[in-house]
């Protein structure tokens, strides 16, 4: 298991980096998948990346979540 993030800022940064990576892979899946199920999964992965970005924004904006160090 990985270490927990040391701060809210680090968690938000990690989620955003994950979302970016997911989007890059999703685009590749759509491109190489053509009209196959792989392309469909790429679209799903892109949608999931949008959720990860929404979560990152929600965490960053939540004043009730403390900034741990």
N, C-alpha and C positions, 0 to 999 in steps of 0.2 A: 504494500500500500504506500502511496506517496504521502509526503508531509503535508499537513494542512497549510493553507495560505497564512502568512503572518499578518496580513492586514486586509481590510476591505478593499483597498486600492489594488492590492495584488490579486485578489479574487476577481475583481472586475476586469483587470488587465488580462488574466488568464482566460476568462470567458470570452472576451473580445478576440483574443488570439485564436482560440478554438473555433469561433464563428468564422473568422477569416479563412482558416485552414479548411473548414467544412465547405465554404463557398468555392474555394479553389478546386477541391476534389469534385464537388457537384458539377461544376462547369466542365471539367474533364470527362466525367461520366456521361453528361448529356452529349458532348461532342462525339466521343468515341462510341457511345451506345446507339447513336442513330435513332431508330424507331423501336429499339428493343426495350426489354424490361430494365436494362441497366440505365438507360436514359430516364426512364420513369423514376427509378430510385434516386437518380441524380437530382431530379426536381424535388423529391421528398427531402433529400439531404439539404438542399438549398432552403426549403421551408423550415427545417429544423435549425438551420443557422440563424434564421430570422428570430426564432424563439430565444436562442442563446444571446443574441444581441439585446432583445427586450429584457431578458433576465439581468444582464449586465447593467443596463440603464436603470432598472428598478432598484437594484442593489446600490448603485452609486447614488441614487437620488433619495434613498430611504434614510431620513434623519434618525430613526430609531435603531438603526444598525450601527454599533460603535466601530470606530477605527482601532482595531487591536494592533499592538506592535509586539 
